[in-house]
Amino acid sequence: MTREQAAQMAFQTLTADTVYYTNKGTTVIGSDGMQVIVGASAPVKVANSTTDDYRTVKGDKDEVQQFCEKYFSDLTLNSNNHDDFGRPSDQWKNGTKEIGTYASTADASYSEKVSSKTLYSDLGLDKTTTVDVTEDGKANGTFTIEKGNSDDELGGNGVLVEAFVDNDDNVTLVVINTYVGEISKVTAAKDGDDRYVTVDGKKFETESFEKDDVVLYTMADGEIQTMTLAEVVEGVEVTKTTGDSSFVADGETYKYSAKMSNKGDVKVDSVLDLYLDSYGYVIKVDVSKASSDYAYVVNTGADEGRYDDESSYYAKLLLADGTVVEAELDEDCLTGNDFANKKDFLGKLQGYIVEYSKNSKDIYTIKGVSDSGLNKDVKVEINKGESAMTLNSKTVYANSKTVFLVQTGTGSKATYKSYTGYANVPDLKDNSGNFVYYCKSGSTVATMVFISDVSASSDDIVYVLSSKEGTKVKDSDNTYYEYKAVVNGEITTVKMDEELKDSYPSGNVLKTDILLNVIAYADAENEILDASACEEYSKKDTDDTYQLPGVEVKAEAEDGIIDLGGKSYAVSDDVEVYAVTKGKKIETGSLSDVEKGMTVTAIVKNGEIVTIFYGSTTSSGSDKAEISGSGVNTATVVNASDLSSEANGAYVLTKMPEDKKDDIGGEITDNMFFTFRITDKDAQDVALSIKNSKGNLMYKEDAKGVTTGFHYFYVQVIGEGINNSSKGYEMSDKALVDGTYTWTIVNTTTGNELIGGTFTIR
């Protein structure tokens, strides 16, 4: 029998009703010695006054004596109490001494966000109720529980929300957060005081845990209530991040706790130690100890104090995750008996890989570990996916844990990127590059490699809409130019430190868009790119990856093959397609929209087309889409209804009509009016349809009960902010791209076509 089972039996005994028997019956002893009582009367409960009841709440009392009332008359239970978190609880006392306060079982509990609607359903309520919320033992406003309300939510990942309902349908809501911290101090028991640990400046009495342990704890009214050791998952590599909600590491998907504070440390290719809360959410991450204790020394400095013990020593360290820290050093780690000697020793560590540690006051200790400092102007050859590297004349090896630190740019414009493992580092090849590496003692495999002044291949695809004039932005720190762009599949914007010109990066405003595969930052913190250091995709078809700028589609994609510029290319199954409209927008496109005669820009990788941009600006430099065609008429009218004096057909108006100025989107020349007349006496149903050259329906709009006389449809076909009235079609909210389109107006009542024609977008 376990201690828990024994305790449960004791509790059941204490609260059991006492009974007596008027007739105890006859005891019969069998041949095997077994005793059986027969003929006993039914048990009768022993009566007891409610004034002697062990329960202090009036509604809980009865007039029956329990075992504890007979033998432990000082024992009392208050079932109308609350624990430190605010949960309804049972408080047991023996006389005036509290034995303990034990929370009731919640009627519903959650460890992620819960909606008002879910609470209403789970608690079985029959009316809207507004209840007080207690969070970490303190009152924290109110929350309304309402049927069907999915908008209002409480809690979050790793936040315990408990709901209690009493017999009168009164609801209590309690929120308990889980926090994470590192044990900063352990104080031994002394002079009658219990041992305690300190975390985040708060004390907690416990015989468990040691200094530097990462723990999870809960708080109530400013004091730690519970503490457990955090589960740690060590040395996992991040392969994908999804906003600020989750990430994938070593094939597993992890979600963040609501109390996770350093989400910015979770980056693709970083190797991390993950600390999980009791619900499995990530509440803290650290750069993995497998790689976090080595750094490259970018620069050093020292300040001589008036007295010997006031001198300060500094090092700019490039850490394994690619971040740079300005480290203040413990002078005891520097060799020398005075300021000059120590400064000289420190200066010689510039360009070395060092081992480092940091104390609780953020003072660093460093020790040089690489065989030399930076090797300059020598051959560097690193091939993605290959373990062997050529560094000068020596072959050095990497493995899946080798940390590569790659510098782009120099001086104040230097930026750094970290890669873990030879499978993730890009190709790095140059006959006059710089490097330094470190192998742990006895190993032939590099732990850390630093590379600079080497051209890196890249899988970055950055399409900049530079044919449109950039937006100049000036803030307190910088002046930069913002351009619409596609960055690695995301439609977004980029910031450039200078305006992009025709003779990139200087000259007149560009007439064409640019496609970059190597980016460098002028200000990494504010994500401002260094225009002069960014590199465009190669245009040489002898390279593994190159661009085809401004080529004509000679034959549309069929069976995985497309003809661009008179040459056939295989199309990747994962090809990405983007439509670049002349209305200064970039939108997700479709391969089926890439038509013969279009001008496109494409990226070829290992012989396959992997990305296509169509509708992009070419050397003609046209900045505004236009509606044209022999069947398109122009008209100037005061009101759109004045088109009744014109023949049936397609019209582009030259100025905004007064009766439609509040309804029409974009500029007036972005819109088309399609006019027709009904001659039937009875009301008819009609529909406007617009199709592309392949016969795909781009837009359809219906009109019911149209009477005899003049009528028209109007739709926005190009420009910004498209919001046409009929929904569910591509043109409902997107501009048409370059091409020829047909339009028809059909009497759907009779099936007869009333009128139709073509128009062109260029």
C-alpha positions in Angstrom: 0.0 0.0 0.0 1.3 3.4 -0.9 1.4 6.5 1.4 -1.2 8.1 -0.8 -3.5 5.1 -0.5 -3.0 5.1 3.3 -3.8 8.8 3.5 -6.9 8.4 1.5 -8.2 5.6 3.8 -7.4 7.7 6.9 -9.4 10.7 5.4 -12.3 8.5 4.5 -12.3 7.1 8.1 -12.2 10.6 9.6 -15.2 11.8 7.6 -17.2 8.5 7.9 -20.6 8.5 9.7 -20.6 6.6 13.1 -23.3 4.0 13.5 -24.6 1.5 16.1 -26.6 -1.8 16.0 -29.6 -2.6 18.2 -28.9 -6.3 17.6 -25.4 -7.3 16.9 -26.5 -10.7 15.6 -25.1 -14.2 16.2 -21.5 -15.3 15.4 -21.2 -18.6 13.6 -17.8 -20.3 13.4 -17.3 -22.6 10.5 -15.1 -25.8 10.4 -12.3 -23.8 8.8 -12.4 -21.2 11.6 -14.1 -18.5 9.5 -16.5 -16.3 11.6 -19.8 -15.1 10.1 -22.3 -12.8 11.8 -25.9 -13.5 11.1 -29.2 -11.9 12.2 -27.7 -8.4 12.9 -30.0 -5.4 12.7 -29.5 -2.6 10.2 -26.9 0.1 11.2 -28.3 3.2 12.8 -26.5 6.5 12.3 -25.5 8.3 15.6 -27.2 11.6 16.0 -25.2 14.7 16.7 -25.9 18.4 17.3 -25.1 20.8 14.5 -23.2 22.9 17.0 -20.7 20.0 17.3 -20.3 19.5 13.5 -16.7 19.6 12.3 -17.9 21.7 9.3 -18.1 25.4 9.9 -20.3 26.3 6.9 -24.0 26.1 7.9 -25.1 24.6 4.6 -22.6 21.7 5.0 -23.7 20.6 8.5 -25.9 17.6 9.2 -27.2 16.0 12.4 -25.1 12.9 12.1 -21.9 12.3 14.1 -18.8 11.7 12.0 -15.8 9.7 13.3 -13.7 12.9 13.6 -16.4 14.6 15.7 -16.3 11.8 18.3 -12.5 11.3 18.5 -11.0 14.6 17.2 -13.4 17.3 18.4 -11.0 20.1 17.6 -10.8 19.3 13.9 -12.7 21.7 11.7 -13.4 22.2 8.0 -14.2 25.5 6.3 -15.4 24.7 2.7 -16.0 28.4 2.0 -12.4 29.4 1.9 -10.0 30.4 -0.9 -6.4 29.5 -1.4 -3.6 32.0 -2.2 -4.5 31.9 -6.0 -8.2 32.7 -5.2 -9.5 29.2 -5.9 -12.5 27.9 -3.8 -10.8 25.7 -1.2 -11.3 23.6 1.9 -9.4 24.8 4.9 -8.7 22.2 7.7 -7.7 23.3 11.2 -6.9 21.4 14.4 -8.0 24.0 17.0 -6.4 27.3 15.9 -3.6 25.6 14.0 -4.1 25.4 10.2 -3.4 21.9 8.8 -3.7 23.0 5.2 -5.9 24.7 2.5 -6.8 22.4 -0.4 -8.3 23.8 -3.7 -11.5 22.4 -5.0 -11.5 20.6 -8.3 -12.3 23.0 -11.1 -15.5 22.5 -13.2 -13.4 23.4 -16.2 -9.7 24.1 -16.8 -7.7 25.2 -19.8 -4.0 25.7 -20.6 -4.5 27.8 -23.7 -6.7 30.7 -24.7 -10.4 30.0 -24.0 -13.3 32.0 -25.4 -16.3 33.3 -23.7 -18.4 31.0 -25.9 -16.5 27.9 -24.7 -16.8 28.8 -21.1 -20.5 29.4 -21.4 -20.9 25.9 -23.0 -18.5 24.0 -20.8 -20.0 25.4 -17.6 -23.6 24.7 -18.6 -24.8 28.3 -18.1 -28.2 29.5 -19.2 -27.6 33.2 -19.1 -24.9 35.8 -19.6 -22.8 36.5 -16.5 -20.0 38.9 -15.7 -17.5 37.6 -13.2 -14.5 38.8 -11.3 -11.1 37.5 -12.5 -8.3 36.7 -10.0 -4.9 36.4 -11.6 -1.9 35.2 -9.6 -3.8 35.8 -6.4 -4.8 39.4 -7.2 -8.1 40.9 -8.6 -7.7 41.6 -12.3 -10.9 43.1 -13.6 -14.0 41.2 -14.9 -14.8 38.9 -17.8 -18.2 38.4 -19.4 -19.3 34.8 -20.2 -21.7 35.0 -23.0 -23.3 32.4 -25.3 -21.9 32.5 -28.9 -19.2 35.1 -28.0 -16.0 33.8 -29.7 -14.2 37.2 -29.8 -13.5 37.7 -26.1 -10.8 35.3 -24.8 -8.9 34.7 -21.5 -5.5 33.1 -20.9 -3.0 31.9 -23.4 -0.5 29.1 -24.1 0.8 27.7 -20.8 -1.6 29.9 -18.7 -3.9 27.9 -16.4 -7.5 29.2 -16.4 -9.7 27.4 -13.9 -13.5 27.9 -13.7 -15.6 27.0 -10.7 -19.4 27.0 -10.4 -21.3 26.7 -7.1 -24.8 25.4 -6.6 -26.3 28.9 -7.3 -24.5 29.1 -10.7 -22.0 31.7 -9.3 -18.8 31.5 -11.3 -15.2 32.0 -10.1 -12.5 32.5 -12.7 -8.9 32.0 -11.6 -5.8 32.6 -13.8 -2.4 31.2 -12.9 0.6 32.1 -14.9 3.8 30.0 -15.1 7.0 31.9 -15.1 10.6 30.9 -15.8 13.8 31.9 -14.1 17.3 30.9 -13.3 18.4 30.2 -9.7 20.8 33.0 -8.9 21.5 32.1 -5.3 21.2 29.2 -2.9 21.2 30.0 0.8 21.8 27.2 3.2 19.7 26.6 6.4 21.1 28.5 9.3 20.1 29.5 12.8 16.6 27.9 12.5 15.9 29.4 9.1 15.1 26.9 6.3 17.2 26.6 3.1 15.9 28.8 0.3 16.8 29.7 -3.3 16.5 33.0 -5.0 15.1 33.5 -8.5 14.3 36.8 -10.2 15.0 38.5 -6.9 12.3 36.4 -5.0 13.0 33.8 -2.3 11.5 30.3 -2.1 12.1 27.8 0.8 13.0 24.4 -0.6 15.6 21.7 -0.2 15.7 21.2 -4.0 17.4 23.0 -6.9 21.0 24.3 -7.3 22.5 27.5 -8.6 21.9 28.2 -12.3 19.0 25.7 -12.5 16.3 26.9 -14.8 13.0 26.5 -13.0 9.3 27.1 -13.5 7.4 28.9 -10.8 3.9 30.3 -10.0 3.1 33.4 -8.1 0.3 34.5 -5.8 0.1 38.0 -4.3 3.8 38.6 -5.1 5.2 35.4 -3.6 6.4 32.2 -5.2 3.9 29.4 -4.5 5.3 26.4 -6.4 8.6 25.6 -8.2 9.7 22.8 -10.5 12.7 22.1 -12.7 12.0 23.1 -16.3 12.2 20.3 -18.9 15.0 21.0 -21.4 15.5 19.9 -25.0 19.1 20.4 -25.9 20.9 21.3 -29.1 18.0 21.3 -31.6 18.3 23.2 -34.9 15.5 25.5 -36.0 14.4 24.9 -39.6 11.2 27.0 -39.8 9.5 29.8 -37.9 5.8 30.8 -38.1 5.4 34.3 -37.0 5.5 34.6 -33.2 3.3 31.5 -32.6 5.5 28.5 -33.3 8.6 27.0 -34.9 10.0 23.7 -36.1 13.3 22.3 -34.7 14.7 18.9 -35.5 11.4 17.9 -37.1 9.2 18.8 -34.1 6.8 21.7 -34.0 7.0 23.8 -30.8 4.5 26.5 -29.7 5.5 29.4 -27.5 4.3 30.0 -24.0 2.5 33.2 -23.4 5.3 34.1 -21.0 8.1 33.5 -23.6 10.0 36.7 -23.7 12.9 36.1 -26.1 11.2 34.9 -29.3 13.6 37.0 -31.3 16.4 34.5 -30.5 14.5 31.8 -32.4 15.9 32.1 -35.9 16.2 29.6 -38.8 19.5 27.7 -38.6 20.1 28.6 -35.0 21.0 25.7 -32.6 19.1 26.1 -29.3 18.3 24.6 -25.9 14.6 24.8 -25.3 13.0 25.0 -21.9 9.4 23.7 -21.8 6.7 24.5 -19.3 4.6 21.8 -17.7 2.1 22.0 -20.6 4.8 21.5 -23.3 5.1 25.1 -24.5 8.5 26.7 -25.0 9.0 29.3 -22.3 12.7 30.1 -22.7 15.4 29.4 -25.2 19.2 29.6 -24.9 21.8 29.4 -27.6 22.9 25.8 -27.3 25.9 25.2 -25.0 27.3 23.0 -27.8 28.2 26.2 -29.6 27.6 29.2 -27.4 30.9 29.3 -25.6 33.0 30.3 -28.6 33.2 33.7 -30.4 35.2 35.6 -32.9 36.9 38.8 -31.7 35.9 41.6 -34.1 37.7 44.4 -32.2 39.1 45.3 -28.9 39.5 48.5 -26.8 40.6 49.7 -23.3 40.2 52.7 -21.1 42.9 53.6 -18.6 41.5 54.7 -15.3 43.1 57.1 -12.9 44.0 54.2 -10.7 45.1 50.7 -11.7 41.9 49.1 -10.5 39.7 51.5 -12.5 41.0 50.5 -16.0 38.4 48.9 -18.3 38.9 46.4 -21.1 36.5 45.6 -23.9 36.0 43.3 -26.8 33.5 43.3 -29.6 32.5 39.6 -29.9 30.7 37.9 -32.7 28.8 35.1 -31.1 27.8 31.7 -32.5 24.3 32.9 -33.4 25.6 35.8 -35.5 24.9 38.5 -33.0 27.6 41.0 -31.9 28.0 42.0 -28.2 30.1 44.8 -26.7 31.7 42.8 -23.9 33.3 44.3 -20.8 36.1 41.9 -19.8 37.4 40.7 -16.5 41.0 42.0 -16.5 42.2 38.8 -14.7 41.8 37.0 -18.0 44.4 39.2 -19.6 48.1 38.6 -19.3 50.3 41.5 -18.1 51.2 43.4 -14.9 50.0 46.8 -15.9 47.5 48.6 -18.2 49.8 48.8 -21.2 50.7 45.2 -21.1 47.1 44.0 -20.7 45.9 46.3 -23.5 48.7 45.0 -25.8 47.7 41.4 -25.0 44.1 42.1 -25.6 44.8 43.8 -29.0 46.6 40.7 -30.2 43.4 38.7 -29.7 41.6 40.6 -32.5 40.9 38.2 -35.3 41.1 35.2 -33.0 38.4 32.7 -32.0 38.1 32.7 -28.2 36.4 30.7 -25.6 34.2 32.8 -23.3 32.1 32.8 -20.3 29.9 35.4 -18.6 29.0 36.0 -15.0 25.7 37.3 -13.5 27.0 40.9 -13.8 27.6 40.5 -17.6 31.4 40.6 -17.2 33.1 38.3 -19.8 36.2 36.1 -19.5 37.8 35.2 -22.8 40.7 32.9 -23.8 42.2 32.6 -27.2 41.8 29.1 -28.7 42.4 29.3 -32.4 46.0 28.6 -33.6 46.3 32.0 -35.1 44.4 35.2 -35.9 42.7 36.0 -39.1 44.4 34.6 -42.2 44.1 37.3 -45.0 44.1 37.2 -48.8 44.2 33.5 -49.1 42.2 30.8 -50.9 38.9 29.9 -49.3 36.7 27.1 -50.8 33.7 25.8 -49.0 31.1 23.9 -50.9 27.6 23.5 -49.5 26.9 20.0 -48.4 30.5 18.9 -48.4 32.5 18.2 -45.2 36.0 19.0 -46.6 37.0 22.7 -46.9 40.0 24.2 -48.4 41.4 27.0 -46.2 44.6 28.4 -47.8 46.5 25.2 -48.7 45.0 23.0 -45.9 42.0 20.7 -45.9 39.8 21.2 -42.9 36.6 19.3 -42.1 33.2 20.4 -40.9 30.3 18.4 -39.5 26.6 19.0 -38.7 27.5 21.0 -35.6 30.2 23.2 -37.1 29.4 26.9 -36.7 30.1 29.1 -39.7 30.2 32.9 -39.2 30.2 34.8 -42.4 30.9 38.6 -42.7 29.5 40.8 -45.5 30.7 44.3 -45.9 33.4 46.1 -43.9 33.7 48.6 -41.1 30.5 50.1 -39.9 28.6 48.4 -42.7 29.7 44.9 -41.7 26.9 42.4 -41.2 27.1 38.8 -40.1 25.2 35.6 -40.6 25.5 32.4 -38.8 25.1 28.9 -40.2 25.2 25.6 -38.4 26.5 22.5 -40.3 28.1 22.0 -43.6 24.7 21.2 -45.1 23.4 24.7 -44.4 26.4 27.0 -45.2 26.3 28.5 -48.7 29.1 28.0 -51.2 32.0 30.3 -50.2 34.8 30.6 -52.8 37.5 33.2 -53.3 41.2 33.2 -54.0 41.8 36.2 -51.7 39.5 35.7 -48.8 40.0 35.8 -45.1 39.4 33.0 -42.5 40.2 31.7 -39.1 39.0 28.4 -37.6 39.2 26.4 -34.4 39.2 22.7 -33.8 38.9 21.3 -30.3 41.9 19.6 -28.9 42.5 16.2 -30.6 39.8 16.8 -33.2 40.2 17.3 -36.9 36.7 18.8 -37.3 36.2 22.5 -37.0 34.1 23.7 -34.1 33.9 27.3 -35.5 34.9 28.9 -38.7 34.9 32.7 -39.5 35.0 33.9 -43.1 35.1 37.4 -44.6 35.8 39.0 -48.0 34.4 35.9 -49.8 31.6 35.9 -52.3 28.7 33.7 -51.1 26.2 32.0 -53.2 22.7 32.4 -51.9 19.2 31.0 -52.1 17.8 34.5 -51.4 15.3 35.7 -54.0 14.7 39.4 -53.6 12.7 41.0 -56.4 12.7 44.8 -55.9 10.1 46.9 -57.7 12.7 49.5 -58.4 11.0 50.7 -61.6 8.7 52.6 -59.3 10.1 55.5 -57.5 10.9 54.6 -53.9 9.2 56.3 -51.0 11.7 58.5 -49.1 11.5 58.0 -45.3 13.3 60.1 -42.8 13.3 59.3 -39.1 15.4 60.2 -36.1 18.1 57.7 -37.0 18.1 57.2 -40.8 17.0 58.4 -44.2 16.1 55.5 -46.5 14.0 54.6 -49.5 11.2 52.0 -49.3 10.4 49.8 -52.3 7.7 47.1 -52.8 9.4 43.7 -53.1 9.2 39.9 -52.9 11.6 38.5 -50.4 12.0 34.7 -50.4 8.4 34.2 -51.3 6.9 36.9 -49.1 5.3 39.9 -50.6 6.6 42.8 -48.6 8.8 45.9 -48.8 12.5 46.5 -48.5 14.5 49.5 -47.2 17.5 50.8 -49.2 20.0 53.2 -47.9 20.0 55.1 -51.2 17.7 55.6 -54.1 18.1 52.9 -56.8 19.3 54.5 -60.0 19.4 53.5 -63.7 23.2 52.9 -63.6 22.7 50.9 -60.4 23.6 52.0 -57.8 23.9 55.5 -59.2 22.4 57.5 -62.0 18.8 58.2 -63.0 15.8 56.4 -61.6 15.7 52.8 -62.7 13.5 51.9 -65.7 13.6 48.2 -64.7 13.1 46.1 -61.6 16.1 44.3 -60.0 16.6 40.8 -58.7 19.0 40.3 -55.9 20.5 37.1 -54.5 23.0 38.5 -52.0 21.9 41.2 -49.6 24.0 43.2 -47.2 22.8 45.6 -44.5 23.8 49.2 -44.0 21.9 49.1 -40.7 21.0 45.5 -39.7 19.1 46.5 -36.6 16.6 48.6 -38.7 16.8 46.2 -41.7 18.1 48.9 -44.0 19.9 47.3 -47.0 23.3 48.6 -48.3 22.4 49.2 -52.0 26.0 49.2 -53.1 26.9 45.9 -51.4 23.8 43.9 -52.5 24.5 41.7 -55.5 22.2 41.0 -58.4 21.5 37.5 -59.7 24.0 36.3 -62.3 22.8 36.5 -66.0 25.3 33.8 -67.1 23.6 30.6 -68.1 26.8 28.7 -67.2 26.1 29.3 -63.5 24.0 26.9 -61.4 21.5 29.7 -60.6 20.9 32.7 -62.8 18.2 35.0 -64.0 16.5 35.5 -67.3 15.5 39.2 -67.3 12.8 40.5 -69.6 12.4 37.5 -71.8 9.3 36.8 -74.0 7.1 33.8 -73.5 7.3 32.0 -76.8 5.2 29.0 -75.7 3.1 28.6 -72.6 3.9 26.0 -69.9 2.7 22.6 -71.0 3.6 19.2 -69.5 6.2 20.9 -67.3 8.0 22.7 -70.2 7.9 26.4 -71.0 9.6 28.3 -73.9 11.3 31.5 -72.8 13.1 33.6 -75.4 13.1 30.7 -77.8 14.6 28.1 -75.4 12.7 25.3 -73.6 13.1 25.0 -69.8 11.7 22.5 -67.3 9.4 24.1 -64.8 9.9 23.1 -61.1 6.9 21.4 -59.5 7.3 24.1 -56.7 7.6 27.0 -59.1 6.6 30.4 -57.5 4.8 32.9 -59.7 4.2 36.6 -59.0 2.2 39.2 -60.9 3.8 42.6 -60.9 1.1 45.2 -61.8 1.7 48.6 -63.2 -0.3 49.9 -60.3 2.7 49.5 -58.1 1.6 46.2 -56.6 3.0 42.7 -56.4 0.5 39.9 -56.0 0.7 36.1 -56.0 0.1 34.8 -59.5 -0.5 31.5 -61.2 1.5 29.6 -63.9 -1.7 29.4 -65.9 -1.7 33.2 -66.2 1.7 33.3 -67.9 0.6 33.6 -71.5 2.4 33.6 -74.8 3.7 37.0 -75.8 4.2 38.2 -72.2 7.5 39.6 -71.0 8.7 37.8 -67.8 11.7 37.7 -65.5 12.6 34.1 -64.4 15.1 32.4 -62.1 16.7 29.2 -63.3 18.2 26.8 -60.8 20.0 23.7 -61.9 18.2 23.8 -65.2 14.7 24.4 -63.8 12.5 27.5 -63.7 11.9 28.0 -60.0 10.4 31.5 -60.0 8.6 33.7 -62.5 7.7 37.4 -62.3 5.2 38.5 -65.0 3.8 41.8 -65.9 7.1 43.3 -64.7 8.3 46.6 -66.0 10.7 46.3 -69.0 12.8 48.8 -70.8 9.8 50.7 -72.0 9.4 51.9 -68.4 5.6 52.4 -68.6 4.4 53.3 -65.1 0.6 53.1 -65.5 -1.5 50.3 -66.9 -3.8 51.4 -69.7 -7.1 50.1 -71.1 -7.1 50.1 -74.9 -8.5 48.3 -78.0 -10.5 49.1 -81.0 -13.7 48.2 -79.2 -13.0 50.6 -76.3 -14.6 54.1 -76.5 -13.9 57.2 -74.5 -16.5 59.7 -73.3 -16.8 62.8 -71.2 -20.2 63.1 -69.4 -21.5 64.9 -66.4 -23.3 61.9 -65.1 -22.9 58.2 -66.0 -26.5 58.1 -67.0 -25.6 60.5 -69.8 -24.0 57.6 -71.6 -27.6 56.8 -72.8 -26.9 59.2 -75.6 -24.1 57.0 -76.8 -24.2 53.7 -78.6 -24.1 50.4 -76.7 -20.5 49.3 -75.9 -17.4 49.6 -73.6 -16.4 53.0 -72.4 -13.6 54.6 -70.4 -14.6 58.0 -69.0 -12.2 60.9 -69.0 -13.5 62.5 -65.8 -15.4 61.3 -62.7 -19.2 61.4 -63.2 -21.1 63.3 -60.5 -23.6 60.5 -59.9 -20.9 57.9 -59.2 -18.1 59.8 -57.6 -18.8 58.2 -54.2 -19.0 54.7 -55.6 -16.1 54.3 -58.1 -12.8 52.9 -56.9 -9.4 54.1 -58.0 -9.0 56.7 -60.7 -11.8 57.1 -63.2 -9.6 55.8 -66.0 -9.1 52.6 -64.0 -12.8 51.8 -64.6 -14.9 50.5 -67.6 -18.5 51.1 -68.3 -20.4 48.5 -70.3 -23.7 49.9 -71.7 -26.7 48.0 -73.1 -30.4 48.3 -73.7 -33.4 46.1 -72.9 -36.2 46.1 -75.5 -38.4 43.4 -73.9 -41.5 44.7 -72.1 -41.1 42.2 -69.2 -38.3 42.6 -66.7 -35.2 40.6 -67.6 -32.2 39.1 -65.7 -28.8 40.0 -67.3 -25.1 39.2 -66.5 -21.8 40.7 -67.4 -18.9 38.3 -67.9 -15.2 39.1 -68.4 -12.8 36.3 -69.5 -9.0 36.2 -70.3 -7.5 35.0 -73.5 -7.7 31.4 -72.3 -11.4 31.6 -71.6 -11.0 31.6 -67.9 -13.8 33.6 -66.1 -12.2 36.6 -64.4 -15.4 38.3 -63.3 -19.2 38.0 -63.4 -21.8 40.4 -62.2 -25.6 39.8 -62.3 -28.5 42.2 -62.4 -32.0 41.0 -61.7 -35.3 42.4 -62.9 -33.9 44.9 -65.5 -36.6 46.8 -67.2 -37.0 48.3 -70.7 -34.5 51.0 -71.6 -30.8 52.0 -71.1 -28.6 50.3 -68.5 -24.9 49.8 -67.7 -22.4 47.9 -65.6 -19.3 49.5 -64.3 -16.2 47.7 -62.9 -12.7 48.7 -61.9 -10.2 46.6 -63.9 -6.8 48.2 -63.1 -5.2 50.4 -60.4 -5.2 50.4 -56.6 -7.8 49.3 -54.0 -10.0 47.2 -56.2 -13.2 46.2 -54.5 -15.8 45.3 -57.1 -19.3 44.5 -56.0 -19.5 40.9 -57.1 -17.3 38.6 -55.0 -15.6 35.3 -55.5 -13.8 36.1 -58.7 -10.2 37.0 -59.3 -11.1 40.5 -60.5 -13.3 41.0 -57.4 -10.2 42.4 -55.6 -7.3 42.2 -58.0 -6.3 44.2 -61.0 -6.1 42.5 -64.4 -2.6 41.9 -65.7 -1.4 42.6 -69.2 -3.4 40.8 -71.8 -6.5 40.7 -74.0 -9.9 40.1 -72.5 -13.4 39.5 -73.9 -16.6 40.8 -72.3 -20.2 39.8 -72.9 -23.6 40.9 -71.6 -26.1 38.1 -71.7 -29.9 38.1 -71.1 -29.9 35.2 -68.8 -33.7 35.1 -68.9 -33.7 34.3 -72.7 -30.1 33.1 -73.1 -29.4 35.7 -75.8 -26.2 37.7 -75.9 -27.0 41.4 -75.9 -23.6 42.8 -76.7 -19.9 41.9 -76.3 -16.4 42.9 -77.3 -12.7 42.9 -76.4 -10.3 45.1 -74.6 -6.5 45.1 -73.8 -4.5 45.9 -70.7 -1.0 47.2 -71.4 
